[in-house]
Amino acid sequence: MPESPVFLITGASTGIGAATARRAVEAGYAVVLAARGADKLEALAGELGADRALAIPTDVTRFDEQEHLVAHTLNRFGRIDVVFANAGLGATRGFLEETPEQWRSMVLTNVLGPAYTIRATLPAVRETAEQGHYLLTSSVAGRRALPGSLYSATKHAVTAMAESLRQELRNNGDRIRVTSIEPGMTDTPFFENRPTDGLEADDIARAVLYAVQQPGRVDVNEVLIRPTSQAG
């Protein structure tokens, strides 16, 4: 196994995922970058260095592609230490907005996607990590209901998923840590109309690394982050 621990990130091509990849490499990790868009992934991997970064185009709603992601990671690096299930889609609020097809894509990406990531990676994390760590991107919207927001419902599911995973691991005697990352308004390509007074993607990336770099006895279960301009 290489000396460097391995940090796998879905939704890695832009925004919070890309910012976290940069911070992880600075902290000494090798990174595995997964997202649908190959061009942006390859550009980011080139920026971070071919010896430190591996780009694997992946649709998180397809379990076979997530299995391929894990197999390719183990073939290249031999281990998985940290998994950041960060891929996600949004939607306009209102139950008469968007299309049923867009809703389906969002629900599959936001809910089934991280569940597939956990299922595909957990055997490797258990086997290869000294102490593994899962991080799931939820949201402030995963802590309170928002009017007409199916997106909020998907993020409530992610918040519950993180806690369910933590409890299962503890009941099985695993010391793998689990953190729910819950950003407020963040200026990333996730938004069509990007906020001008929100957090920056790197603010969330630094919070991710804070949770990951705690001593082994510390399990940071939730990190809720709002910009100072956001009331609710």
C-alpha positions as CSV (number, residue, x, y, z in Angstrom):
1,M,0.0,0.0,0.0
2,P,1.2,3.5,-0.6
3,E,2.1,5.8,2.3
4,S,-0.5,8.3,1.3
5,P,-4.0,7.7,2.5
6,V,-6.7,7.8,-0.2
7,F,-9.6,10.2,-0.3
8,L,-12.4,9.3,-2.7
9,I,-14.8,12.1,-3.7
10,T,-18.0,12.0,-5.8
11,G,-19.3,15.2,-7.4
12,A,-15.6,16.1,-7.6
13,S,-15.4,18.0,-10.9
14,T,-16.5,21.5,-9.5
15,G,-17.5,23.4,-6.4
16,I,-17.2,21.7,-3.0
17,G,-15.9,18.5,-4.4
18,A,-13.1,20.1,-6.4
19,A,-12.2,22.4,-3.5
20,T,-12.0,19.5,-1.1
21,A,-9.8,17.6,-3.5
22,R,-7.3,20.5,-3.5
23,R,-7.3,20.7,0.3
24,A,-7.0,16.9,0.6
25,V,-3.9,16.8,-1.7
26,E,-2.4,19.7,0.3
27,A,-3.0,17.6,3.4
28,G,-1.1,14.6,2.0
29,Y,-3.9,12.5,0.5
30,A,-4.0,10.8,-2.8
31,V,-7.4,11.6,-4.3
32,V,-9.9,9.7,-6.5
33,L,-12.2,12.1,-8.4
34,A,-15.6,10.9,-9.6
35,A,-18.2,12.8,-11.5
36,R,-20.2,12.5,-14.7
37,G,-18.2,15.1,-16.7
38,A,-14.8,13.6,-17.9
39,D,-13.3,16.8,-19.2
40,K,-13.5,18.7,-15.9
41,L,-12.3,15.7,-14.0
42,E,-9.3,15.2,-16.2
43,A,-8.4,18.9,-15.9
44,L,-8.6,18.8,-12.2
45,A,-6.5,15.6,-12.0
46,G,-3.9,17.3,-14.2
47,E,-3.9,20.3,-11.9
48,L,-3.4,18.1,-8.8
49,G,-0.8,15.9,-10.4
50,A,-1.0,12.5,-12.0
51,D,0.9,10.8,-9.1
52,R,-1.7,12.2,-6.6
53,A,-5.0,12.2,-8.5
54,L,-7.0,9.7,-10.4
55,A,-10.1,10.8,-12.4
56,I,-12.8,8.2,-13.0
57,P,-16.0,9.4,-14.8
58,T,-18.9,7.9,-12.8
59,D,-22.7,8.2,-12.7
60,V,-23.5,7.7,-9.0
61,T,-27.0,6.5,-9.9
62,R,-25.5,3.3,-11.5
63,F,-24.2,0.8,-9.0
64,D,-22.1,-0.9,-11.7
65,E,-20.2,2.3,-12.3
66,Q,-19.7,2.8,-8.6
67,E,-18.3,-0.8,-8.4
68,H,-16.0,0.1,-11.3
69,L,-14.9,3.2,-9.4
70,V,-13.9,1.2,-6.3
71,A,-12.1,-1.5,-8.4
72,H,-10.2,1.1,-10.3
73,T,-9.2,2.9,-7.1
74,L,-8.0,-0.3,-5.4
75,N,-6.1,-1.3,-8.5
76,R,-4.3,2.0,-8.6
77,F,-3.8,2.9,-4.9
78,G,-4.6,-0.4,-3.0
79,R,-6.8,1.3,-0.4
80,I,-9.6,3.6,0.4
81,D,-9.4,5.7,3.6
82,V,-11.9,8.5,3.3
83,V,-15.1,8.6,1.2
84,F,-16.9,11.9,0.5
85,A,-20.3,11.2,-1.0
86,N,-20.8,14.7,-2.4
87,A,-22.6,14.3,-5.7
88,G,-26.0,16.1,-5.8
89,L,-28.6,17.9,-7.9
90,G,-31.0,20.7,-7.0
91,A,-34.5,21.8,-8.1
92,T,-36.7,24.8,-8.2
93,R,-39.1,24.9,-5.2
94,G,-42.7,24.2,-5.9
95,F,-44.5,20.9,-6.5
96,L,-45.8,22.2,-9.9
97,E,-42.3,23.2,-10.9
98,E,-39.6,21.2,-12.8
99,T,-40.4,18.0,-14.7
100,P,-41.1,14.6,-13.2
101,E,-38.0,13.4,-15.1
102,Q,-35.8,16.1,-13.3
103,W,-37.3,15.1,-10.0
104,R,-36.4,11.5,-10.7
105,S,-32.8,12.3,-11.6
106,M,-32.5,14.5,-8.4
107,V,-33.9,11.8,-6.1
108,L,-31.7,9.1,-7.6
109,T,-28.6,11.2,-7.4
110,N,-29.2,12.7,-4.0
111,V,-30.5,9.7,-2.2
112,L,-29.7,6.5,-4.0
113,G,-26.3,7.9,-5.1
114,P,-24.8,8.2,-1.6
115,A,-26.4,4.9,-0.6
116,Y,-24.7,3.2,-3.6
117,T,-21.4,4.9,-2.7
118,I,-21.6,3.5,0.8
119,R,-22.4,0.0,-0.4
120,A,-19.7,0.0,-3.0
121,T,-16.9,1.3,-0.8
122,L,-17.6,-0.1,2.6
123,P,-15.9,-3.5,2.2
124,A,-12.7,-1.8,1.0
125,V,-12.8,0.9,3.7
126,R,-13.2,-1.8,6.4
127,E,-10.3,-3.9,4.9
128,T,-7.8,-1.3,3.9
129,A,-8.2,1.8,6.2
130,E,-6.6,2.1,9.6
131,Q,-9.6,4.1,10.6
132,G,-12.0,5.0,7.8
133,H,-14.2,8.0,7.4
134,Y,-17.4,8.7,5.6
135,L,-18.7,12.2,4.8
136,L,-22.1,12.8,3.2
137,T,-23.1,16.2,1.8
138,S,-26.5,17.1,3.2
139,S,-27.6,20.7,3.6
140,V,-29.2,23.3,5.9
141,A,-32.3,22.1,3.9
142,G,-31.7,18.7,5.4
143,R,-32.3,20.1,8.9
144,R,-35.6,21.9,8.3
145,A,-38.4,21.7,5.7
146,L,-38.6,24.3,3.0
147,P,-41.8,25.3,1.2
148,G,-42.4,23.2,-1.9
149,S,-38.9,21.7,-1.7
150,L,-38.5,18.1,-2.9
151,Y,-34.7,18.9,-2.7
152,S,-35.1,19.5,1.0
153,A,-36.8,16.1,1.4
154,T,-33.8,14.4,-0.4
155,K,-31.4,16.1,2.0
156,H,-33.4,15.1,5.0
157,A,-32.8,11.6,3.7
158,V,-29.1,12.1,3.5
159,T,-29.0,13.4,7.1
160,A,-30.8,10.3,8.2
161,M,-28.6,8.1,6.1
162,A,-25.4,9.4,7.8
163,E,-26.8,8.8,11.2
164,S,-28.1,5.3,10.2
165,L,-24.7,4.4,8.9
166,R,-23.0,5.6,12.0
167,Q,-25.3,3.5,14.2
168,E,-24.8,0.4,12.1
169,L,-21.0,0.8,12.2
170,R,-21.0,1.2,16.0
171,N,-23.4,-1.7,16.5
172,N,-20.9,-3.8,14.4
173,G,-17.9,-2.7,16.5
174,D,-16.5,-0.6,13.6
175,R,-14.5,2.6,14.4
176,I,-15.2,4.1,11.0
177,R,-16.3,7.7,11.5
178,V,-19.3,9.4,9.8
179,T,-19.9,13.1,9.3
180,S,-22.9,14.9,7.8
181,I,-21.7,18.1,6.0
182,E,-24.6,20.6,6.0
183,P,-23.8,23.8,4.0
184,G,-26.0,26.8,3.8
185,M,-25.9,29.1,0.7
186,T,-22.7,28.4,-1.1
187,D,-21.4,30.1,-4.2
188,T,-20.9,27.1,-6.5
189,P,-22.0,26.0,-10.0
190,F,-24.8,24.0,-8.2
191,F,-26.9,27.2,-8.5
192,E,-28.0,28.7,-11.8
193,N,-28.3,32.1,-10.1
194,R,-25.2,32.0,-7.9
195,P,-25.5,33.8,-4.5
196,T,-23.3,36.9,-4.0
197,D,-23.2,36.8,-0.2
198,G,-22.8,33.0,0.4
199,L,-20.1,30.8,1.5
200,E,-17.3,29.8,-0.8
201,A,-16.6,26.2,-1.8
202,D,-13.3,26.3,0.0
203,D,-15.1,27.2,3.2
204,I,-16.8,23.8,3.1
205,A,-13.7,22.0,2.0
206,R,-11.9,23.3,5.1
207,A,-14.7,22.1,7.3
208,V,-14.4,18.6,5.6
209,L,-10.7,18.5,6.3
210,Y,-11.3,19.7,9.9
211,A,-13.6,16.7,10.5
212,V,-11.2,14.2,8.8
213,Q,-8.1,15.4,10.7
214,Q,-9.4,15.1,14.2
215,P,-7.8,12.5,16.5
216,G,-9.0,9.0,16.0
217,R,-11.1,9.1,19.2
218,V,-13.1,12.0,17.8
219,D,-16.1,11.5,15.6
220,V,-17.6,14.8,14.3
221,N,-21.1,13.7,13.4
222,E,-22.5,16.9,11.9
223,V,-21.1,20.1,10.6
224,L,-23.7,22.8,9.9
225,I,-22.3,25.9,8.2
226,R,-24.2,29.0,7.2
227,P,-22.9,32.3,5.9
228,T,-23.2,35.2,8.2
229,S,-25.7,36.7,5.8
230,Q,-28.1,33.7,6.1
231,A,-30.8,33.8,8.8
232,G,-32.6,30.5,8.2
